[in-house]
Each structure stands twice: as C-alpha cells, then as structure tokens.
Amino acid sequence: MKVTVFVTPKKTVLDPQGAAVGHAMEHLNVKPSSDVRVGKTIEFELEGSDTPELRAQLEKICDGLLSNPVIEDYRYELA
C-alpha cells in the first residue's frame, strides 16, 4: 500500500518560505487568493491492509518522526 504524507506549517506559525514564494508569484503577476504555505510530501510503501492498527502506527510515525507537532500539521492518504 502506498502512503503519502503531507506536512505543512500550522496556520499560526510564520512561514517565511511561503511568504517568499507568495511575493515571487506577485512579481510574476500572479496574485494568490490566500497565504502561500510551503510544506513537504513524503511517500513510502507499506505491507498490509488498511486497519486500525496500521493507522495507529502511521499516526505514531507522522507525529513522532515525519513532522514537528509543535509547528507542523500533517495528513496522510492511503492508496
């Protein structure tokens, strides 16, 4: 099963990289309709099927390894 994890800065956290991208977009005459936020995407494969145990393991990986829960939010998709 393919897992895709999306990690983004929390809305309450300053995102200087996102601000820089937003300003660069404006210089290209593209006006973003909201604040630009820059995050990261992590993809990996796991053996097994979608079970509560697998989701608990994913929560532990995402919260303890792939993101900093103080300043980042995450979500994941299973395919």
Sequence and secondary structure as in RCSB ss.txt:
>XXXX:A:sequence
MKVTVFVTPKKTVLDPQGAAVGHAMEHLNVKPSSDVRVGKTIEFELEGSDTPELRAQLEKICDGLLSNPVIEDYR
YELA
>XXXX:A:secstr
 EEEEEEEE TTS  HHHHHHHHHHHHTT   SS     EEEEEE SS   HHHHHHHHHHIIIIIS TTTEEEE
EEE 
